[in-house]
Amino acid sequence: MTTPPTLEGRPPQSPGDRPVSSRQAREAGAQRAEGERSQSKWTVLELLRWTTERFASLGIETARLDAELLLAHALGTDRLRLYLDFDKPVSEPERATYRELVRRRAAERVPVAQLVGRREFWSLSLRVTPDVLVPRPETETLVAAALELLPPGRAARVLDVGTGSGAVALAIAQERPEARLTATDISPAALEIARENADQLGMAGRIRLVEGDGFAAVEGEVFDLIVSNPPYVAESQRGALPPELAHEPEQALFAGPDGLGVLRRLAGGAHRALAPGGGLALELSPEQAEVVAGWCREAGLLDVRTLRDLAGQARVIAARRSAGQGG
C-alpha cells in the first residue's frame, strides 16, 4: 500500500531514478496532488474520506465502515464520536497508529476485527484473534434457530460444537439464562478466547468449556439442544476465497474435498446425543442445505427445515428428535 502524505504529514520522498510501473506512477501522482496539504492539520472527516476511497479502489465492500472502525480504534473512541468530531484535527501520533492499521487492512487484507481485536455479535462485544473465526452476521441466523428450538424458562442442556470465540454459546446464554451450556472445540487457543469472552461478559459460571472433536468430547452425555457452526468450506474452493480468510484458522474453515466432512458426522450422530424432543441447528453453505437436510431425515430426525439469513440464502438446517424415541 502506498502511504498517503495526508496520513504521514510530510512530503513524499523522491522516487529516484528507478523505473516505475503504471500503478506506481498513478500512486505517485496522487501523492503529488495531495502534497501541498501534507504539512496541514488533517481532520477526522478528511481521513475517513481518503481511507474510504482507498479501500473502495481495492474492492473492499465495506470501505466506509472499515475506515470508521479503524479510526475509532486508533483514537480510542467509538464511531458515534467520530461523527461528532468530524472537524477535529488528528494528531501525528494518532495518524501513525491509524496509518499502520490502514496499511495492514489494504496491503495484507487483515480482517478489521483482528486489527481492532473485537467484534460485535448479537449485541455482545467479543474478543477476536487469529485463533478463532471472526463472528459473522449470518451466524446470527443460527442463534435465532437455536432460540426457537429452546423455549425460555427451561434449565435445558445445550451443546455448542466448535465454539471458537464462544459467540453462539454466549448469545444463547444471554437469551436463555436458565440454560446450562457446554461448548467444545479442538483448539486449546480458541477455548482460551472463549473463556476470556465468557469472563468479560460475566457468564463464565454458566458455560463449561471442553477440548475435543465433535461428539467425542462429550461421549455419553445427552442434550436438549445441539448447535454448531462447523467448518464447511471445500478444499477445492481455496483459490476462490476472499483474501481475509487467509488470516483465520484453517481447521475452522475447511472440511475435506466437498466441505461436508464435519456436517456429515454432526447430522448423522446428533440422534445419539439428543434427548427425546431435543433440537439440532447446523450452519452451512447454501448449496449444502438439501443434502444435509437429507442426512437429518435419514438419521430419524423430524421437522427438518431450512432457515435463511438476511440475504435470503439458505444458512441453517434445524430439526428435532422425536419426543417418544428411546435409546
N, C-alpha and C positions, 0 to 999 in steps of 0.2 A: 504493500500500500504506500502511495506517495503521501508524505506528511504535508498537510496544507500549512502554509505560512500563517494562516489565521489562527491555527492552534499553537504553533511554535512561538509566535511573537517575534520572529526575526526573518530577514530576507532569505530566500532560497540560496543555497550555495551554487557556485558556478559549476556547470556540468563538465567543464574542461574540454579536452579535445576528443573524448571517446565518442564513437558512433552511437547514435540513439535510435531506438525503434520509433515507429509512428505513435505507439501508445505513450512512450516516454516523452515524445515531443508534445503530445496533447497535454500530458500532465504538467510538463514544464511550462507550457503556455498558460495553464490555469494558475500555476504558481506566480508567473509574472503578472497576470491580470489582477491577482489579489495582493501582490507585493506592496503596493502603495499603502495598504492598510495594515501591514504586518506589525507596525510599531504602535498601533492604536489599541484602545481597550475593546475587548470583544464581549458581547453580551450573551446571555443565555439564549435568547431567540436566534441570534446570528449563528451561534454554534449548532443549535438544533437544525437550522435550515441547511447549513453546509453539510452536516453529517447525514441528514435525510437524503439529500441529493446524491451524496457519495454512496450510501448503501443502496439506494434505488438503482444507481447505474451498474451495480454489481448483481442485480437481480434479487436482492433481499426483499421479500414481500412485505415484511413488517418494518420497513425502513424507519418511519417516524417513531413508532413505538419503541424500537430498539434504541434509537438515539435518545429518547426521553429517559428510558430506564438506565442507560449507561451514564448519562449526565447527572441524573438524580443521585446515582450511586457515587459518582466522583465528588459531588458536592455534599454528600451526607445528608440528603433531604429526600423528599418524595416528589412524585410527578405533579401533584397539585401545586406544590410550592413553586415549581418551575414556571407554571402559568402565571402565578402572582408576581414572579420576579423576572419576567421576560427582558426587562431593560437593565437588569443588574449586571455590572461588569464581572467577568470571571477572572480570578487571579491566575498568575502564571503557574504556581504550584498545582492549582486545581486543573488548569488546562493540561499540564503534564500528565496528571493521573488520567484524565479523560482521553488524552491523545493515545495513551497506551491501550486503553480499553477499545477504542475505535480501531486501532491498528489490528488488534487480535481478532476482533469481530470481522473486519473486512478482509484481512490477508489470510488468516488461519481458519476463519469461519467457526470460531468457538461459539457455542450457544450462549446467549445473553445470560441465561440462568446460571451457567457455570462462571461467567465473568463476575457476576454480582453475588454469587453464592447462595441465591434464594430463588424460590418460585412459588407463586400463589396457586393453590389448588383447593377448590371447594371452600374458598374464603379462608383457608389456612395458609400461613406463611411457613414454608418448608425449606430446610437447608438442602442444598444440592451440590454434589461434587461429581467429578468424572467417574466415581464408583457406582453411580446409580443413573437410571434413566431420568431424563427431565420429565416431570409430570406434564401431561398434555391435556388440552381442553376436552378432546374426545373421550378421554378416560373417565370424565365425569358421568358419561353415559353408563359406565359400569357401576359407579356408585349409585346412580338413580335406580338401576335394575336391582341392585342389592337391597336397597331400602324398600322397594316394592315387594320383594320376597320376604322381608323381615319386618312384620308389623311392630310398632312401638309397644313398649311395656313388657316385653319378654326378656328373661335372662338367657337369651339364646347363645349358643356356642357358634362362633364364626371363625372360619379359617380363610386366611389370605395367602395364597400360594405364590411365591415370587414377589415379596412385598417391596423390594427396592428401598426407596426413601421412606416407605410406610404410608404413602399418600392415600391409598384406597382404605387401608385399615383405619387410619386416623380419621378419615372423613366419615366412615361408618361409626366409629366410636363417638365422634362428635354428635351425630344424629340419633344414635341409639345408646344412651348412657347405661342402660341395663345390660347390654350385650357383653359377653366375655370373648375377647379376641385372641387368636393365635395367628402369628404372622411368620412365615418361613421364607428362607432364601438360601441359596447355595453359596452366597458370597458373604464371608465374615465382615468385609468392609462395608457392604450395603447394610447389613444388620446394625452396624455401629451408627450409620447415618440415621436409620430408622429409630434407633434408641435415642439418639440426640433429639430428633424431632418430637418423639413422644415425651421426653423430659421437658422440652421447651414449652410444649402445649399442655403440660400438666396431666398427661394421660399414661405415664409410664406404669402406673399401678394397674392399668386395665388391659394391657397388651403383653402377651407372652411372646417373646421372640425366640425362634428355634432355627438353628442351622441345619440344612438338609435339602434333599432333592425331592420335590413333589410330595406325594402322599407318604413316601418312605420316612419323612421327617416326623410324622405323627402316626406311625403304624399302630393300628388297634384302636384309635380314637374315632369317634363319630361327631358330626357337626350338624347344626341346624341350617347353616348356610356356608357354602364354599364359593369364593370369588377368586378370580385370577386374571391378571394382565400379563400373560406369559410371553416369552419370545415367540414371534410368529412371522418373521421375515425369512424368505427363502434365500439360501446362499447364492442362488443364481441372480438375485437382484442387487448384489453388492455394488456393481458398477453404476446402477441407476439411482442410487440413494442420494439424498441431499448431503452436501459435504459436512454439515453439522453433526451427522450421525457418526462420523469417524471419531468424535470425541466422547462417545458414550460406550458403555461396556458391551462388547460383542456378545457375551453369554446371555445378556438380557434382550438381545435383538434377534439373533439368528437361531433357527430351529430346523436344521437339516436342509436337504435339497429343495423340498417343497414348502418349507416353513410350517409344516403341520406336525412335526415330531412331538412337541410337548402338548399341543392341543389334543392330539390323538390319545395320549396317555391320560390326560385330565378327563376328557369326555368318557373314555372307557372305564376309568377307575373310580369316578365320583360316586357311583352307586354304593360301593362298599364303604365309603367314608361319610355318607349322608345318613342322618337319622331319618326314620319314616316321616314323610311330609317335608323333608328338608329341601332347600333350593340351591341351584347352581347358576352362576353367571360367569361367562367367559368372554373376555375381549378378544377380538380377532380382526383380520383384514377383511374388507367387504367381500372379496371373491372367495373367501373361505367359509362363509356363513352356511351355505347349503350343505356342504359336506360335513361340517361339524354338527349341524343340526341332525343330520342323518345318523351320525355316531351316537348322539344322545338318545335318539329313539331306539337304536339297536341295543343300547345298554339298558333299556327298560324305563327310561325317564319319560315323564309325562309333561303335558302343557309346554312343549318345546316351541319357542318363538324367537323371532329376531327383533332386536331393538336398533333403531337408527340414531346416529348422532345428529348434532345440529346442522351438519352439512348434508343431511339426508342419506348418508352412507350406512349400510349395514355394519354395525360395530360390536354388538353383544348378542350372544346366544344365551337365553335364560330357559331353565327347565326345573322340574320338580321330581323328587322321588315320591311314589305313591305312599299315602299315609298308612295304607294297610299292608305294605310289603314288609316281610320279615327277613332277618339274617342277611 
